[in-house]
Amino acid sequence: MNVHPEILSYEFIGTTMRITKSTNSSEVGLSGVIVNETRNTFVIAATTGPKRVAKASITLNFIFQDSTIVEVEGRLLTGRPEDRLKKTVRRLW
């Protein structure tokens, strides 16, 4: 997975996302707009109501406004959103 390190410092509230892999099989395929983010979870406004999902157990696709789709492992996004700006990421590729 070649994710540019800058993606990890983005603000994700308001971004459309879709869960592609999860340890909880009922979360796979869940999509919606991220309405809140905490240290370990995303709150998604899905069609069935708000859903809270753990970041560490999912792989998700972010769909940005310019139609770019980026797949990111949720474990890379754990931590407080404001602290992600300070975090340095080792390139694994």
SEZAVEX-154484 format. One record per residue: residue number from 1; residue in one letter; chain; x, y negated, z negated of N, C-alpha, C in turn. Coordinates in steps of 0.001 Angstrom, whole numbers. Atoms other than C-alpha are relative to their C-alpha. Example, Ala and Ser with C-alpha at 12.3 -4.5 7.8 and 13.67 -1.06 7.14 Angstrom:
REM residues 2
resi->1; resn->A; chain->A; n.east->890; n.north->1190; n.up->0; ca.east->12300; ca.north->4500; ca.up->-7800; c.east->900; c.north->-1200; c.up->0
resi->2; resn->S; chain->A; n.east->-820; n.north->1190; n.up->60; ca.east->13670; ca.north->1060; ca.up->-7140; c.east->-770; c.north->-1090; c.up->-730
//
This chain:
REM residues 93
resi->1; resn->M; chain->A; n.east->847; n.north->1164; n.up->0; ca.east->0; ca.north->0; ca.up->0; c.east->894; c.north->-1228; c.up->0
resi->2; resn->N; chain->A; n.east->-804; n.north->1206; n.up->-109; ca.east->1686; ca.north->-3210; ca.up->1144; c.east->-857; c.north->-1210; c.up->-319
resi->3; resn->V; chain->A; n.east->755; n.north->1166; n.up->435; ca.east->85; ca.north->-5984; ca.up->-874; c.east->988; c.north->-1115; c.up->-261
resi->4; resn->H; chain->A; n.east->-868; n.north->1137; n.up->230; ca.east->1707; ca.north->-9374; ca.up->-764; c.east->-139; c.north->-425; c.up->-1455
resi->5; resn->P; chain->A; n.east->77; n.north->314; n.up->1432; ca.east->2580; ca.north->-10338; ca.up->-4368; c.east->-847; c.north->-1224; c.up->-323
resi->6; resn->E; chain->A; n.east->793; n.north->1194; n.up->265; ca.east->777; ca.north->-13690; ca.up->-4028; c.east->-1473; c.north->324; c.up->-222
resi->7; resn->I; chain->A; n.east->1410; n.north->-364; n.up->154; ca.east->-2591; ca.north->-11891; ca.up->-3871; c.east->-333; c.north->218; c.up->-1472
resi->8; resn->L; chain->A; n.east->245; n.north->-298; n.up->1399; ca.east->-2203; ca.north->-10966; ca.up->-7541; c.east->-240; c.north->-1252; c.up->-834
resi->9; resn->S; chain->A; n.east->221; n.north->1236; n.up->747; ca.east->-2313; ca.north->-14624; ca.up->-8609; c.east->-1221; c.north->-763; c.up->497
resi->10; resn->Y; chain->A; n.east->1203; n.north->655; n.up->-510; ca.east->-5537; ca.north->-15458; ca.up->-6728; c.east->-1080; c.north->-60; c.up->-1068
resi->11; resn->E; chain->A; n.east->1204; n.north->82; n.up->820; ca.east->-8735; ca.north->-16516; ca.up->-8444; c.east->-1058; c.north->845; c.up->697
resi->12; resn->F; chain->A; n.east->901; n.north->-954; n.up->-631; ca.east->-11185; ca.north->-13677; ca.up->-7780; c.east->-1475; c.north->-279; c.up->-254
resi->13; resn->I; chain->A; n.east->1407; n.north->308; n.up->246; ca.east->-14400; ca.north->-15166; ca.up->-9195; c.east->-577; c.north->-645; c.up->1255
resi->14; resn->G; chain->A; n.east->635; n.north->469; n.up->-1222; ca.east->-16713; ca.north->-15719; ca.up->-6245; c.east->395; c.north->795; c.up->1223
resi->15; resn->T; chain->A; n.east->-468; n.north->-827; n.up->-1108; ca.east->-14935; ca.north->-13161; ca.up->-4061; c.east->-852; c.north->1258; c.up->104
resi->16; resn->T; chain->A; n.east->746; n.north->-1228; n.up->-223; ca.east->-16846; ca.north->-10275; ca.up->-2518; c.east->959; c.north->1170; c.up->-86
resi->17; resn->M; chain->A; n.east->-856; n.north->-1175; n.up->139; ca.east->-15472; ca.north->-6863; ca.up->-3406; c.east->-822; c.north->1273; c.up->131
resi->18; resn->R; chain->A; n.east->612; n.north->-1324; n.up->-115; ca.east->-16185; ca.north->-3175; ca.up->-2875; c.east->956; c.north->1011; c.up->-615
resi->19; resn->I; chain->A; n.east->-830; n.north->-1014; n.up->653; ca.east->-14911; ca.north->-278; ca.up->-4986; c.east->120; c.north->1195; c.up->936
resi->20; resn->T; chain->A; n.east->-228; n.north->-1121; n.up->-914; ca.east->-13313; ca.north->2410; ca.up->-2816; c.east->379; c.north->1282; c.up->-725
resi->21; resn->K; chain->A; n.east->-386; n.north->-1165; n.up->795; ca.east->-11880; ca.north->4737; ca.up->-5496; c.east->-204; c.north->-348; c.up->-1465
resi->22; resn->S; chain->A; n.east->188; n.north->212; n.up->1428; ca.east->-12671; ca.north->5172; ca.up->-9166; c.east->47; c.north->1328; c.up->-726
resi->23; resn->T; chain->A; n.east->61; n.north->-1208; n.up->811; ca.east->-12278; ca.north->7658; ca.up->-11965; c.east->-1440; c.north->320; c.up->-376
resi->24; resn->N; chain->A; n.east->1425; n.north->-184; n.up->238; ca.east->-16024; ca.north->7170; ca.up->-12524; c.east->-683; c.north->72; c.up->1363
resi->25; resn->S; chain->A; n.east->539; n.north->-180; n.up->-1349; ca.east->-17743; ca.north->8585; ca.up->-9425; c.east->-1238; c.north->-858; c.up->276
resi->26; resn->S; chain->A; n.east->1173; n.north->834; n.up->-238; ca.east->-20858; ca.north->6448; ca.up->-9941; c.east->368; c.north->-1426; c.up->408
resi->27; resn->E; chain->A; n.east->-442; n.north->1340; n.up->-378; ca.east->-18794; ca.north->3286; ca.up->-9336; c.east->465; c.north->-79; c.up->1449
resi->28; resn->V; chain->A; n.east->-494; n.north->8; n.up->-1380; ca.east->-17518; ca.north->4315; ca.up->-5887; c.east->-1103; c.north->-511; c.up->915
resi->29; resn->G; chain->A; n.east->957; n.north->591; n.up->-921; ca.east->-19241; ca.north->2239; ca.up->-3223; c.east->-704; c.north->-1222; c.up->-551
resi->30; resn->L; chain->A; n.east->618; n.north->1172; n.up->609; ca.east->-20381; ca.north->-451; ca.up->-5651; c.east->615; c.north->-1244; c.up->615
resi->31; resn->S; chain->A; n.east->-515; n.north->1228; n.up->-603; ca.east->-20086; ca.north->-3852; ca.up->-4019; c.east->-818; c.north->-1182; c.up->-482
resi->32; resn->G; chain->A; n.east->664; n.north->1227; n.up->414; ca.east->-20989; ca.north->-7422; ca.up->-4814; c.east->1015; c.north->-1108; c.up->-180
resi->33; resn->V; chain->A; n.east->-838; n.north->1171; n.up->228; ca.east->-19593; ca.north->-10777; ca.up->-5826; c.east->465; c.north->23; c.up->-1448
resi->34; resn->I; chain->A; n.east->-545; n.north->51; n.up->1357; ca.east->-17319; ca.north->-11095; ca.up->-8840; c.east->-485; c.north->-1288; c.up->-655
resi->35; resn->V; chain->A; n.east->530; n.north->1168; n.up->695; ca.east->-19030; ca.north->-13416; ca.up->-11327; c.east->770; c.north->-327; c.up->-1272
resi->36; resn->N; chain->A; n.east->-808; n.north->257; n.up->1188; ca.east->-16691; ca.north->-13046; ca.up->-14301; c.east->1150; c.north->999; c.up->-28
resi->37; resn->E; chain->A; n.east->-1169; n.north->-862; n.up->115; ca.east->-13301; ca.north->-11590; ca.up->-15115; c.east->566; c.north->-147; c.up->-1401
resi->38; resn->T; chain->A; n.east->-667; n.north->9; n.up->1292; ca.east->-11790; ca.north->-10616; ca.up->-18434; c.east->1342; c.north->692; c.up->156
resi->39; resn->R; chain->A; n.east->-1320; n.north->-618; n.up->-50; ca.east->-8471; ca.north->-9054; ca.up->-19336; c.east->-44; c.north->1386; c.up->637
resi->40; resn->N; chain->A; n.east->57; n.north->-1381; n.up->-466; ca.east->-9597; ca.north->-5508; ca.up->-18525; c.east->-1182; c.north->323; c.up->903
resi->41; resn->T; chain->A; n.east->1199; n.north->-309; n.up->-777; ca.east->-12865; ca.north->-5828; ca.up->-16585; c.east->-338; c.north->-1086; c.up->1019
resi->42; resn->F; chain->A; n.east->679; n.north->916; n.up->-915; ca.east->-14663; ca.north->-7415; ca.up->-13658; c.east->-1490; c.north->141; c.up->-255
resi->43; resn->V; chain->A; n.east->1457; n.north->-53; n.up->20; ca.east->-18346; ca.north->-8314; ca.up->-13850; c.east->-449; c.north->-326; c.up->1415
resi->44; resn->I; chain->A; n.east->397; n.north->101; n.up->-1403; ca.east->-19950; ca.north->-7811; ca.up->-10453; c.east->-1499; c.north->-224; c.up->77
resi->45; resn->A; chain->A; n.east->1422; n.north->210; n.up->-255; ca.east->-23295; ca.north->-9213; ca.up->-9310; c.east->-391; c.north->930; c.up->1135
resi->46; resn->A; chain->A; n.east->412; n.north->-997; n.up->-987; ca.east->-24542; ca.north->-6090; ca.up->-7541; c.east->-1495; c.north->-166; c.up->266
resi->47; resn->T; chain->A; n.east->1424; n.north->94; n.up->-334; ca.east->-27977; ca.north->-5617; ca.up->-5967; c.east->-880; c.north->514; c.up->-1123
resi->48; resn->T; chain->A; n.east->778; n.north->-560; n.up->1106; ca.east->-29118; ca.north->-3645; ca.up->-9025; c.east->202; c.north->-766; c.up->-1303
resi->49; resn->G; chain->A; n.east->-261; n.north->794; n.up->1197; ca.east->-27928; ca.north->-6300; ca.up->-11492; c.east->1482; c.north->-68; c.up->-287
resi->50; resn->P; chain->A; n.east->-1432; n.north->123; n.up->320; ca.east->-24637; ca.north->-7241; ca.up->-13111; c.east->568; c.north->1313; c.up->-517
resi->51; resn->K; chain->A; n.east->-698; n.north->-1222; n.up->409; ca.east->-22194; ca.north->-4364; ca.up->-13533; c.east->1389; c.north->-374; c.up->-487
resi->52; resn->R; chain->A; n.east->-1341; n.north->212; n.up->542; ca.east->-19026; ca.north->-4336; ca.up->-15647; c.east->832; c.north->1235; c.up->320
resi->53; resn->V; chain->A; n.east->-870; n.north->-1118; n.up->-363; ca.east->-16177; ca.north->-2181; ca.up->-14304; c.east->1403; c.north->-263; c.up->-530
resi->54; resn->A; chain->A; n.east->-1363; n.north->96; n.up->520; ca.east->-12759; ca.north->-1475; ca.up->-15779; c.east->987; c.north->-140; c.up->1160
resi->55; resn->K; chain->A; n.east->-989; n.north->232; n.up->-1054; ca.east->-9857; ca.north->-2758; ca.up->-13684; c.east->954; c.north->1180; c.up->159
resi->56; resn->A; chain->A; n.east->-1051; n.north->-1015; n.up->-28; ca.east->-7436; ca.north->24; ca.up->-14597; c.east->-418; c.north->1282; c.up->706
resi->57; resn->S; chain->A; n.east->450; n.north->-1278; n.up->-540; ca.east->-9588; ca.north->2827; ca.up->-13209; c.east->-527; c.north->-79; c.up->1426
resi->58; resn->I; chain->A; n.east->588; n.north->147; n.up->-1340; ca.east->-10514; ca.north->1462; ca.up->-9763; c.east->1037; c.north->-434; c.up->1031
resi->59; resn->T; chain->A; n.east->-676; n.north->590; n.up->-1155; ca.east->-9129; ca.north->710; ca.up->-6329; c.east->-1088; c.north->-726; c.up->766
resi->60; resn->L; chain->A; n.east->1067; n.north->785; n.up->-605; ca.east->-11023; ca.north->-2042; ca.up->-4575; c.east->471; c.north->-767; c.up->1212
resi->61; resn->N; chain->A; n.east->-239; n.north->837; n.up->-1164; ca.east->-11284; ca.north->-3996; ca.up->-1368; c.east->-550; c.north->-1377; c.up->-284
resi->62; resn->F; chain->A; n.east->461; n.north->1380; n.up->77; ca.east->-11471; ca.north->-7770; ca.up->-1568; c.east->-301; c.north->-459; c.up->1409
resi->63; resn->I; chain->A; n.east->388; n.north->526; n.up->-1307; ca.east->-13296; ca.north->-9396; ca.up->1334; c.east->-13; c.north->-1515; c.up->-132
resi->64; resn->F; chain->A; n.east->-140; n.north->1445; n.up->118; ca.east->-12184; ca.north->-13005; ca.up->1685; c.east->-834; c.north->-706; c.up->1054
resi->65; resn->Q; chain->A; n.east->887; n.north->775; n.up->-873; ca.east->-14037; ca.north->-15801; ca.up->3474; c.east->440; c.north->-15; c.up->1452
resi->66; resn->D; chain->A; n.east->-464; n.north->-53; n.up->-1395; ca.east->-11860; ca.north->-15539; ca.up->6596; c.east->-77; c.north->1421; c.up->558
resi->67; resn->S; chain->A; n.east->247; n.north->-1395; n.up->-399; ca.east->-12990; ca.north->-11855; ca.up->6928; c.east->1207; c.north->912; c.up->-191
resi->68; resn->T; chain->A; n.east->-1146; n.north->-836; n.up->323; ca.east->-9659; ca.north->-10535; ca.up->5661; c.east->-404; c.north->981; c.up->-1096
resi->69; resn->I; chain->A; n.east->275; n.north->-1022; n.up->1000; ca.east->-9982; ca.north->-7264; ca.up->3756; c.east->1330; c.north->499; c.up->-547
resi->70; resn->V; chain->A; n.east->-1240; n.north->-400; n.up->655; ca.east->-7268; ca.north->-6407; ca.up->1232; c.east->-329; c.north->1056; c.up->-1048
resi->71; resn->E; chain->A; n.east->194; n.north->-1047; n.up->995; ca.east->-7086; ca.north->-3179; ca.up->-777; c.east->1040; c.north->-159; c.up->-1107
resi->72; resn->V; chain->A; n.east->-873; n.north->199; n.up->1147; ca.east->-5642; ca.north->-3530; ca.up->-4284; c.east->-374; c.north->1016; c.up->-1074
resi->73; resn->E; chain->A; n.east->255; n.north->-861; n.up->1159; ca.east->-5274; ca.north->-1105; ca.up->-7171; c.east->-301; c.north->-897; c.up->-1185
resi->74; resn->G; chain->A; n.east->428; n.north->822; n.up->1118; ca.east->-7054; ca.north->-2513; ca.up->-10194; c.east->1025; c.north->-100; c.up->-1112
resi->75; resn->R; chain->A; n.east->-1003; n.north->33; n.up->1076; ca.east->-4195; ca.north->-1627; ca.up->-12549; c.east->995; c.north->-1146; c.up->195
resi->76; resn->L; chain->A; n.east->-884; n.north->1131; n.up->-252; ca.east->-2135; ca.north->-4362; ca.up->-10863; c.east->-618; c.north->-1314; c.up->-457
resi->77; resn->L; chain->A; n.east->712; n.north->1219; n.up->373; ca.east->-4784; ca.north->-6902; ca.up->-11909; c.east->-324; c.north->-74; c.up->-1483
resi->78; resn->T; chain->A; n.east->302; n.north->42; n.up->1428; ca.east->-5012; ca.north->-6012; ca.up->-15599; c.east->763; c.north->-1138; c.up->-666
resi->79; resn->G; chain->A; n.east->-568; n.north->1145; n.up->690; ca.east->-4289; ca.north->-8857; ca.up->-17952; c.east->-905; c.north->-1203; c.up->192
resi->80; resn->R; chain->A; n.east->836; n.north->1191; n.up->-87; ca.east->-5827; ca.north->-12251; ca.up->-18487; c.east->252; c.north->-714; c.up->1316
resi->81; resn->P; chain->A; n.east->-166; n.north->663; n.up->-1300; ca.east->-6458; ca.north->-14158; ca.up->-15256; c.east->1017; c.north->-1137; c.up->-36
resi->82; resn->E; chain->A; n.east->-936; n.north->1127; n.up->78; ca.east->-4495; ca.north->-17185; ca.up->-16456; c.east->1444; c.north->458; c.up->-163
resi->83; resn->D; chain->A; n.east->-1355; n.north->-517; n.up->155; ca.east->-1482; ca.north->-14995; ca.up->-17283; c.east->548; c.north->611; c.up->1285
resi->84; resn->R; chain->A; n.east->-469; n.north->-554; n.up->-1285; ca.east->-1338; ca.north->-13494; ca.up->-13784; c.east->832; c.north->-1012; c.up->773
resi->85; resn->L; chain->A; n.east->-790; n.north->1021; n.up->-679; ca.east->51; ca.north->-16812; ca.up->-12542; c.east->1456; c.north->51; c.up->-421
resi->86; resn->K; chain->A; n.east->-1355; n.north->-32; n.up->540; ca.east->3108; ca.north->-16354; ca.up->-14758; c.east->723; c.north->1311; c.up->271
resi->87; resn->K; chain->A; n.east->-563; n.north->-1339; n.up->-140; ca.east->3631; ca.north->-12667; ca.up->-14030; c.east->832; c.north->109; c.up->1278
resi->88; resn->T; chain->A; n.east->-795; n.north->-297; n.up->-1181; ca.east->6411; ca.north->-11636; ca.up->-11673; c.east->-215; c.north->1457; c.up->360
resi->89; resn->V; chain->A; n.east->297; n.north->-1331; n.up->-470; ca.east->5824; ca.north->-8563; ca.up->-9558; c.east->1193; c.north->542; c.up->761
resi->90; resn->R; chain->A; n.east->-1066; n.north->-661; n.up->-742; ca.east->8525; ca.north->-6190; ca.up->-8454; c.east->-582; c.north->556; c.up->1280
resi->91; resn->R; chain->A; n.east->458; n.north->-584; n.up->-1260; ca.east->8165; ca.north->-5257; ca.up->-4830; c.east->360; c.north->1474; c.up->13
resi->92; resn->L; chain->A; n.east->-209; n.north->-1441; n.up->-7; ca.east->7751; ca.north->-1526; ca.up->-4530; c.east->207; c.north->555; c.up->1403
resi->93; resn->W; chain->A; n.east->-185; n.north->-463; n.up->-1371; ca.east->8257; ca.north->-1377; ca.up->-762; c.east->1179; c.north->-681; c.up->629
//
